[in-house]
Amino acid sequence: MTPEELAEAKRYGRCDLACMLADKVVDVAYLGVMALVVARPIDAWLSGFPLLEASRSLRLLAMLGIVFGFHVLVSFPLSCYSGHVLEHQFGLSNQTFRAWLWRYAKRVMLAGGFSIAMFWGLFWLIWITGPYWWIAGAGAFFVVSVVLGQLLPVLILPLFYKIERLDRPELDDRLARLAEGTGLSIEGVYRMGLSEETAKANAMLSGLGRTRRVLLADTLLDRFTPEEIEVIFAHEIGHHVFRHVRKILFSGILYSAAGFWICDRLLGAWVAGAGGAFDYSQTPVAAAPLLMFLLTVFVLVLEPVQNAISRRYERQSDRYALDRTGAKAAYRSAFRKLARVNKADPDPHWLDVLLFHGHPPIVQRLALAEEE
C-alpha cells in the first residue's frame, strides 16, 4: 500500500471501530432499559387487551415485537451512517440510498423474524421443560445452526445477492484439482454479485452437506488473478481439512448451554426478587426483554474468546494454503490486494483485533508467508 492508501485505510478502520463500539453500547443500553425499567409496564399495558390477557403466547409475541421494533428505530441512525454514509465517504459503496434502504429493510425483516421466533421458542421451552430448559435450548440451538448452515447459500444469500453458477471452465479445473484428496464435496462454484452493493472483494465456502458450494464475489473474479484465487480457495479448503465448521458447531452447544444456564440462574433471581418463588411454568412475559439483555451481554463477553479461536483457525488455513499451493508470491499479492480493495488496516490496534477481528491482521498473514 502507498502511504496515502495506508493512511486512508487507517482512517476508515478508526471510523468503523467507533461505529462498532457505538453499536454495542446502544444495544446494551437499550436492552438494559427495556429489561429493567420498561418491561413490566409494557406487560401490564398489553394485559389490558382482552385477547392478549387470555393468551400468554400472543402477549409474548407482542412484547418481542415491541422490543425489536423500537430497537430498530433507536439503532437506525447509526446503521444508516455506518452502512451507507461511511461506506460512500471512503468509496466502498455502490448503492444508492434507496437501494441500501431496501436491502437494510430485508435484513431487518429477516433478523426480526428469526430473533422473535428464537426467543418465543426459548420461552416455550422454559414454560414446558422447566429447570431443564437450558439443556433443551442448547440442543435446539445446535439444530437451528445446522439448518441455517444448509439454507444460507441456497435460500438466504440469494435474497440479497445475484448468485449464478460460474462459467469459467479453466478456473473450475484449478479449484477441482485443489480439492482432490481432501474429501471435500462441492456442489458447485458460483459467482456472487457483490458489486451491486460494495467495491470490497470476498470469497467463501458456504453451506453444509449437499448445499456446500464455493461463492466467489464478482469483485474478486474481476480483480484477482487465477493464481491468487487458487490461494484464496485453498485457504477455504483448509477450513474443511481441519474440520473448523464442525468444531464451531459443536462448541456452539457448549457456549449456548453455558449462556442459557447463566440466564436460568439470573432469571430465577429476577422473578424471585419481585416476590414469591420462581415457577418456570409461570415465568412472566415481562422477563423476555431480560432474557434478550442477558444473552446479548453474554455474547459480548464471549466474543473476544470466539475471535481468538477464529483467528487460530484462520492461521491454520493460511498455512494449509501455502503448503497446498506453494504459491508464496500469489499468497502475498492476494492479501496485499485485499487490503487495498477493502481498505483494510493491515496492522490495526490490538484492542480492535481483540474485540472484533475473527481474522488475523493482514501484516501477520503476510509475515506467515516469510516463515514458510
Secondary structure as a PSIPRED ss2 file (coil, helix, strand):
# PSIPRED VFORMAT (PSIPRED V4.0)

   1 M C   1.000  0.000  0.000
   2 T C   1.000  0.000  0.000
   3 P H   0.000  1.000  0.000
   4 E H   0.000  1.000  0.000
   5 E H   0.000  1.000  0.000
   6 L H   0.000  1.000  0.000
   7 A H   0.000  1.000  0.000
   8 E H   0.000  1.000  0.000
   9 A H   0.000  1.000  0.000
  10 K H   0.000  1.000  0.000
  11 R H   0.000  1.000  0.000
  12 Y H   0.000  1.000  0.000
  13 G H   0.000  1.000  0.000
  14 R H   0.000  1.000  0.000
  15 C H   0.000  1.000  0.000
  16 D H   0.000  1.000  0.000
  17 L H   0.000  1.000  0.000
  18 A H   0.000  1.000  0.000
  19 C H   0.000  1.000  0.000
  20 M H   0.000  1.000  0.000
  21 L H   0.000  1.000  0.000
  22 A H   0.000  1.000  0.000
  23 D H   0.000  1.000  0.000
  24 K H   0.000  1.000  0.000
  25 V H   0.000  1.000  0.000
  26 V H   0.000  1.000  0.000
  27 D H   0.000  1.000  0.000
  28 V H   0.000  1.000  0.000
  29 A H   0.000  1.000  0.000
  30 Y H   0.000  1.000  0.000
  31 L H   0.000  1.000  0.000
  32 G H   0.000  1.000  0.000
  33 V H   0.000  1.000  0.000
  34 M H   0.000  1.000  0.000
  35 A H   0.000  1.000  0.000
  36 L H   0.000  1.000  0.000
  37 V H   0.000  1.000  0.000
  38 V H   0.000  1.000  0.000
  39 A H   0.000  1.000  0.000
  40 R H   0.000  1.000  0.000
  41 P H   0.000  1.000  0.000
  42 I H   0.000  1.000  0.000
  43 D H   0.000  1.000  0.000
  44 A H   0.000  1.000  0.000
  45 W H   0.000  1.000  0.000
  46 L H   0.000  1.000  0.000
  47 S C   1.000  0.000  0.000
  48 G C   1.000  0.000  0.000
  49 F C   1.000  0.000  0.000
  50 P H   0.000  1.000  0.000
  51 L H   0.000  1.000  0.000
  52 L H   0.000  1.000  0.000
  53 E H   0.000  1.000  0.000
  54 A H   0.000  1.000  0.000
  55 S C   1.000  0.000  0.000
  56 R H   0.000  1.000  0.000
  57 S H   0.000  1.000  0.000
  58 L H   0.000  1.000  0.000
  59 R H   0.000  1.000  0.000
  60 L H   0.000  1.000  0.000
  61 L H   0.000  1.000  0.000
  62 A H   0.000  1.000  0.000
  63 M H   0.000  1.000  0.000
  64 L H   0.000  1.000  0.000
  65 G H   0.000  1.000  0.000
  66 I H   0.000  1.000  0.000
  67 V H   0.000  1.000  0.000
  68 F H   0.000  1.000  0.000
  69 G H   0.000  1.000  0.000
  70 F H   0.000  1.000  0.000
  71 H H   0.000  1.000  0.000
  72 V H   0.000  1.000  0.000
  73 L H   0.000  1.000  0.000
  74 V H   0.000  1.000  0.000
  75 S H   0.000  1.000  0.000
  76 F H   0.000  1.000  0.000
  77 P H   0.000  1.000  0.000
  78 L H   0.000  1.000  0.000
  79 S H   0.000  1.000  0.000
  80 C H   0.000  1.000  0.000
  81 Y H   0.000  1.000  0.000
  82 S H   0.000  1.000  0.000
  83 G H   0.000  1.000  0.000
  84 H H   0.000  1.000  0.000
  85 V H   0.000  1.000  0.000
  86 L H   0.000  1.000  0.000
  87 E H   0.000  1.000  0.000
  88 H H   0.000  1.000  0.000
  89 Q H   0.000  1.000  0.000
  90 F C   1.000  0.000  0.000
  91 G C   1.000  0.000  0.000
  92 L C   1.000  0.000  0.000
  93 S E   0.000  0.000  1.000
  94 N C   1.000  0.000  0.000
  95 Q C   1.000  0.000  0.000
  96 T C   1.000  0.000  0.000
  97 F H   0.000  1.000  0.000
  98 R H   0.000  1.000  0.000
  99 A H   0.000  1.000  0.000
 100 W H   0.000  1.000  0.000
 101 L H   0.000  1.000  0.000
 102 W H   0.000  1.000  0.000
 103 R H   0.000  1.000  0.000
 104 Y H   0.000  1.000  0.000
 105 A H   0.000  1.000  0.000
 106 K H   0.000  1.000  0.000
 107 R H   0.000  1.000  0.000
 108 V H   0.000  1.000  0.000
 109 M H   0.000  1.000  0.000
 110 L H   0.000  1.000  0.000
 111 A H   0.000  1.000  0.000
 112 G H   0.000  1.000  0.000
 113 G H   0.000  1.000  0.000
 114 F H   0.000  1.000  0.000
 115 S H   0.000  1.000  0.000
 116 I H   0.000  1.000  0.000
 117 A H   0.000  1.000  0.000
 118 M H   0.000  1.000  0.000
 119 F H   0.000  1.000  0.000
 120 W H   0.000  1.000  0.000
 121 G H   0.000  1.000  0.000
 122 L H   0.000  1.000  0.000
 123 F H   0.000  1.000  0.000
 124 W H   0.000  1.000  0.000
 125 L H   0.000  1.000  0.000
 126 I H   0.000  1.000  0.000
 127 W H   0.000  1.000  0.000
 128 I H   0.000  1.000  0.000
 129 T H   0.000  1.000  0.000
 130 G H   0.000  1.000  0.000
 131 P H   0.000  1.000  0.000
 132 Y H   0.000  1.000  0.000
 133 W H   0.000  1.000  0.000
 134 W H   0.000  1.000  0.000
 135 I H   0.000  1.000  0.000
 136 A H   0.000  1.000  0.000
 137 G H   0.000  1.000  0.000
 138 A H   0.000  1.000  0.000
 139 G H   0.000  1.000  0.000
 140 A H   0.000  1.000  0.000
 141 F H   0.000  1.000  0.000
 142 F H   0.000  1.000  0.000
 143 V H   0.000  1.000  0.000
 144 V H   0.000  1.000  0.000
 145 S H   0.000  1.000  0.000
 146 V H   0.000  1.000  0.000
 147 V H   0.000  1.000  0.000
 148 L H   0.000  1.000  0.000
 149 G H   0.000  1.000  0.000
 150 Q H   0.000  1.000  0.000
 151 L H   0.000  1.000  0.000
 152 L H   0.000  1.000  0.000
 153 P H   0.000  1.000  0.000
 154 V H   0.000  1.000  0.000
 155 L H   0.000  1.000  0.000
 156 I H   0.000  1.000  0.000
 157 L H   0.000  1.000  0.000
 158 P H   0.000  1.000  0.000
 159 L H   0.000  1.000  0.000
 160 F C   1.000  0.000  0.000
 161 Y C   1.000  0.000  0.000
 162 K C   1.000  0.000  0.000
 163 I E   0.000  0.000  1.000
 164 E E   0.000  0.000  1.000
 165 R E   0.000  0.000  1.000
 166 L C   1.000  0.000  0.000
 167 D C   1.000  0.000  0.000
 168 R C   1.000  0.000  0.000
 169 P H   0.000  1.000  0.000
 170 E H   0.000  1.000  0.000
 171 L H   0.000  1.000  0.000
 172 D H   0.000  1.000  0.000
 173 D H   0.000  1.000  0.000
 174 R H   0.000  1.000  0.000
 175 L H   0.000  1.000  0.000
 176 A H   0.000  1.000  0.000
 177 R H   0.000  1.000  0.000
 178 L H   0.000  1.000  0.000
 179 A H   0.000  1.000  0.000
 180 E C   1.000  0.000  0.000
 181 G C   1.000  0.000  0.000
 182 T C   1.000  0.000  0.000
 183 G C   1.000  0.000  0.000
 184 L C   1.000  0.000  0.000
 185 S C   1.000  0.000  0.000
 186 I C   1.000  0.000  0.000
 187 E C   1.000  0.000  0.000
 188 G C   1.000  0.000  0.000
 189 V E   0.000  0.000  1.000
 190 Y E   0.000  0.000  1.000
 191 R E   0.000  0.000  1.000
 192 M E   0.000  0.000  1.000
 193 G C   1.000  0.000  0.000
 194 L H   0.000  1.000  0.000
 195 S H   0.000  1.000  0.000
 196 E H   0.000  1.000  0.000
 197 E C   1.000  0.000  0.000
 198 T E   0.000  0.000  1.000
 199 A C   1.000  0.000  0.000
 200 K C   1.000  0.000  0.000
 201 A C   1.000  0.000  0.000
 202 N C   1.000  0.000  0.000
 203 A E   0.000  0.000  1.000
 204 M E   0.000  0.000  1.000
 205 L E   0.000  0.000  1.000
 206 S E   0.000  0.000  1.000
 207 G C   1.000  0.000  0.000
 208 L C   1.000  0.000  0.000
 209 G H   0.000  1.000  0.000
 210 R H   0.000  1.000  0.000
 211 T H   0.000  1.000  0.000
 212 R C   1.000  0.000  0.000
 213 R E   0.000  0.000  1.000
 214 V E   0.000  0.000  1.000
 215 L E   0.000  0.000  1.000
 216 L E   0.000  0.000  1.000
 217 A E   0.000  0.000  1.000
 218 D H   0.000  1.000  0.000
 219 T H   0.000  1.000  0.000
 220 L H   0.000  1.000  0.000
 221 L H   0.000  1.000  0.000
 222 D H   0.000  1.000  0.000
 223 R H   0.000  1.000  0.000
 224 F C   1.000  0.000  0.000
 225 T C   1.000  0.000  0.000
 226 P H   0.000  1.000  0.000
 227 E H   0.000  1.000  0.000
 228 E H   0.000  1.000  0.000
 229 I H   0.000  1.000  0.000
 230 E H   0.000  1.000  0.000
 231 V H   0.000  1.000  0.000
 232 I H   0.000  1.000  0.000
 233 F H   0.000  1.000  0.000
 234 A H   0.000  1.000  0.000
 235 H H   0.000  1.000  0.000
 236 E H   0.000  1.000  0.000
 237 I H   0.000  1.000  0.000
 238 G H   0.000  1.000  0.000
 239 H H   0.000  1.000  0.000
 240 H H   0.000  1.000  0.000
 241 V H   0.000  1.000  0.000
 242 F C   1.000  0.000  0.000
 243 R C   1.000  0.000  0.000
 244 H H   0.000  1.000  0.000
 245 V H   0.000  1.000  0.000
 246 R H   0.000  1.000  0.000
 247 K H   0.000  1.000  0.000
 248 I H   0.000  1.000  0.000
 249 L H   0.000  1.000  0.000
 250 F H   0.000  1.000  0.000
 251 S H   0.000  1.000  0.000
 252 G H   0.000  1.000  0.000
 253 I H   0.000  1.000  0.000
 254 L H   0.000  1.000  0.000
 255 Y H   0.000  1.000  0.000
 256 S H   0.000  1.000  0.000
 257 A H   0.000  1.000  0.000
 258 A H   0.000  1.000  0.000
 259 G H   0.000  1.000  0.000
 260 F H   0.000  1.000  0.000
 261 W H   0.000  1.000  0.000
 262 I H   0.000  1.000  0.000
 263 C H   0.000  1.000  0.000
 264 D H   0.000  1.000  0.000
 265 R H   0.000  1.000  0.000
 266 L H   0.000  1.000  0.000
 267 L H   0.000  1.000  0.000
 268 G H   0.000  1.000  0.000
 269 A H   0.000  1.000  0.000
 270 W H   0.000  1.000  0.000
 271 V H   0.000  1.000  0.000
 272 A H   0.000  1.000  0.000
 273 G H   0.000  1.000  0.000
 274 A C   1.000  0.000  0.000
 275 G C   1.000  0.000  0.000
 276 G C   1.000  0.000  0.000
 277 A C   1.000  0.000  0.000
 278 F C   1.000  0.000  0.000
 279 D C   1.000  0.000  0.000
 280 Y H   0.000  1.000  0.000
 281 S H   0.000  1.000  0.000
 282 Q H   0.000  1.000  0.000
 283 T C   1.000  0.000  0.000
 284 P C   1.000  0.000  0.000
 285 V H   0.000  1.000  0.000
 286 A H   0.000  1.000  0.000
 287 A H   0.000  1.000  0.000
 288 A H   0.000  1.000  0.000
 289 P H   0.000  1.000  0.000
 290 L H   0.000  1.000  0.000
 291 L H   0.000  1.000  0.000
 292 M H   0.000  1.000  0.000
 293 F H   0.000  1.000  0.000
 294 L H   0.000  1.000  0.000
 295 L H   0.000  1.000  0.000
 296 T H   0.000  1.000  0.000
 297 V H   0.000  1.000  0.000
 298 F H   0.000  1.000  0.000
 299 V H   0.000  1.000  0.000
 300 L H   0.000  1.000  0.000
 301 V H   0.000  1.000  0.000
 302 L H   0.000  1.000  0.000
 303 E H   0.000  1.000  0.000
 304 P H   0.000  1.000  0.000
 305 V H   0.000  1.000  0.000
 306 Q H   0.000  1.000  0.000
 307 N H   0.000  1.000  0.000
 308 A H   0.000  1.000  0.000
 309 I H   0.000  1.000  0.000
 310 S H   0.000  1.000  0.000
 311 R H   0.000  1.000  0.000
 312 R H   0.000  1.000  0.000
 313 Y H   0.000  1.000  0.000
 314 E H   0.000  1.000  0.000
 315 R H   0.000  1.000  0.000
 316 Q H   0.000  1.000  0.000
 317 S H   0.000  1.000  0.000
 318 D H   0.000  1.000  0.000
 319 R H   0.000  1.000  0.000
 320 Y H   0.000  1.000  0.000
 321 A H   0.000  1.000  0.000
 322 L H   0.000  1.000  0.000
 323 D H   0.000  1.000  0.000
 324 R H   0.000  1.000  0.000
 325 T H   0.000  1.000  0.000
 326 G C   1.000  0.000  0.000
 327 A C   1.000  0.000  0.000
 328 K H   0.000  1.000  0.000
 329 A H   0.000  1.000  0.000
 330 A H   0.000  1.000  0.000
 331 Y H   0.000  1.000  0.000
 332 R H   0.000  1.000  0.000
 333 S H   0.000  1.000  0.000
 334 A H   0.000  1.000  0.000
 335 F H   0.000  1.000  0.000
 336 R H   0.000  1.000  0.000
 337 K H   0.000  1.000  0.000
 338 L H   0.000  1.000  0.000
 339 A H   0.000  1.000  0.000
 340 R H   0.000  1.000  0.000
 341 V H   0.000  1.000  0.000
 342 N H   0.000  1.000  0.000
 343 K C   1.000  0.000  0.000
 344 A C   1.000  0.000  0.000
 345 D C   1.000  0.000  0.000
 346 P C   1.000  0.000  0.000
 347 D C   1.000  0.000  0.000
 348 P C   1.000  0.000  0.000
 349 H C   1.000  0.000  0.000
 350 W H   0.000  1.000  0.000
 351 L H   0.000  1.000  0.000
 352 D H   0.000  1.000  0.000
 353 V H   0.000  1.000  0.000
 354 L H   0.000  1.000  0.000
 355 L H   0.000  1.000  0.000
 356 F H   0.000  1.000  0.000
 357 H C   1.000  0.000  0.000
 358 G C   1.000  0.000  0.000
 359 H C   1.000  0.000  0.000
 360 P C   1.000  0.000  0.000
 361 P C   1.000  0.000  0.000
 362 I H   0.000  1.000  0.000
 363 V H   0.000  1.000  0.000
 364 Q H   0.000  1.000  0.000
 365 R H   0.000  1.000  0.000
 366 L H   0.000  1.000  0.000
 367 A H   0.000  1.000  0.000
 368 L H   0.000  1.000  0.000
 369 A H   0.000  1.000  0.000
 370 E H   0.000  1.000  0.000
 371 E H   0.000  1.000  0.000
 372 E C   1.000  0.000  0.000
